[in-house]
Amino acid sequence: MQPDLVSILLDSISLAIILGMGFYSLKLILVMRRGALEKSWRYISAGSLSLVFGIVGFAVSSIVGSILLFNLSEVLMTCGGSLMLLGLRSHYEFWKLPKRKLAKDSERLSDLI
């Protein structure tokens, strides 16, 4: 069965987006400085980079027909998803509000005046 033009176009756009995601993940890892959110962003960036390698490996394995590359891609995608989950959880823990009563809007406005 021959792929149609729409399928080829969507696959090409998806590949470009995945490669762009990998490019910016790598750049983010390389420019990350020490800070409060460094740990979570490093996990997220490493996870997305691992996902990119897994997706590209999965695409190549479907073309070549290699079961070893297919299995390796599955492992990379699972590791990438796990790293992203850890990074998002770490980011959430940093931004989570403590369990205390928040001030009313009128009280906050009076602080500004």
C-alpha positions as CSV (number, residue, x, y, z in Angstrom):
1,M,0.0,0.0,0.0
2,Q,1.4,3.4,-1.1
3,P,1.3,6.2,1.4
4,D,-0.7,9.2,0.2
5,L,0.5,12.8,0.1
6,V,-1.3,13.8,3.3
7,S,0.3,11.0,5.3
8,I,3.7,11.9,4.0
9,L,3.1,15.6,4.8
10,L,2.0,14.8,8.4
11,D,4.9,12.4,9.0
12,S,7.3,15.1,7.8
13,I,5.8,17.8,10.0
14,S,5.8,15.4,13.0
15,L,9.5,14.5,12.4
16,A,10.4,18.2,12.2
17,I,8.6,18.9,15.5
18,I,10.3,15.9,17.2
19,L,13.7,17.0,16.0
20,G,13.0,20.6,17.1
21,M,12.0,19.3,20.5
22,G,15.2,17.3,20.8
23,F,17.3,20.3,19.7
24,Y,15.8,22.7,22.3
25,S,16.0,20.0,25.0
26,L,19.7,19.6,24.4
27,K,20.2,23.3,24.4
28,L,18.3,23.7,27.6
29,I,20.5,21.0,29.3
30,L,23.7,22.7,28.1
31,V,22.7,26.2,29.3
32,M,21.1,25.2,32.6
33,R,22.6,27.1,35.5
34,R,22.4,26.2,39.2
35,G,19.1,27.4,40.7
36,A,16.0,26.3,42.5
37,L,14.3,24.8,39.4
38,E,17.4,23.3,37.8
39,K,16.7,19.7,39.0
40,S,13.2,19.6,37.6
41,W,14.1,21.2,34.2
42,R,17.1,18.9,33.8
43,Y,14.8,15.9,34.3
44,I,12.2,17.2,31.9
45,S,14.9,18.0,29.3
46,A,16.6,14.7,29.6
47,G,13.3,12.9,29.5
48,S,12.2,14.7,26.3
49,L,15.5,14.0,24.7
50,S,15.2,10.4,25.5
51,L,11.6,10.4,24.1
52,V,13.0,12.0,20.9
53,F,15.6,9.2,20.5
54,G,13.0,6.6,21.2
55,I,10.5,8.0,18.7
56,V,13.1,8.3,16.0
57,G,14.4,4.8,16.7
58,F,10.8,3.5,16.6
59,A,10.3,5.2,13.2
60,V,13.6,3.8,11.9
61,S,12.8,0.3,13.2
62,S,9.5,0.3,11.4
63,I,11.3,1.1,8.1
64,V,14.2,-1.3,8.6
65,G,12.3,-4.0,10.4
66,S,14.7,-4.5,13.3
67,I,13.2,-6.0,16.4
68,L,16.2,-5.1,18.5
69,L,15.9,-1.4,17.6
70,F,12.2,-1.6,18.3
71,N,12.8,-2.9,21.8
72,L,15.5,-0.4,22.5
73,S,13.2,2.4,21.4
74,E,10.5,1.1,23.8
75,V,13.0,1.3,26.6
76,L,14.1,4.8,25.7
77,M,10.5,6.1,25.5
78,T,9.7,4.5,28.9
79,C,12.8,6.1,30.5
80,G,12.0,9.4,28.9
81,G,8.5,9.4,30.1
82,S,9.7,8.4,33.6
83,L,12.2,11.3,33.6
84,M,9.6,13.8,32.5
85,L,7.2,12.6,35.2
86,L,9.9,13.0,37.9
87,G,10.8,16.5,36.5
88,L,7.1,17.6,36.5
89,R,6.6,16.2,40.0
90,S,9.7,18.1,41.2
91,H,8.5,21.3,39.5
92,Y,5.0,20.8,41.1
93,E,6.5,20.3,44.6
94,F,8.4,23.6,44.2
95,W,5.4,25.6,43.2
96,K,2.9,23.9,45.5
97,L,1.2,26.3,47.9
98,P,1.5,25.5,51.6
99,K,-1.7,24.5,53.3
100,R,-2.6,27.8,54.9
101,K,-5.4,30.3,54.6
102,L,-4.9,32.7,51.7
103,A,-5.6,36.4,52.1
104,K,-8.7,37.8,50.5
105,D,-8.3,40.0,47.4
106,S,-9.3,43.1,49.3
107,E,-6.6,42.4,51.9
108,R,-4.0,42.0,49.3
109,L,-5.0,45.3,47.6
110,S,-4.6,47.1,50.9
111,D,-1.0,45.9,51.1
112,L,-0.2,47.6,47.8
113,I,-1.6,51.0,48.8
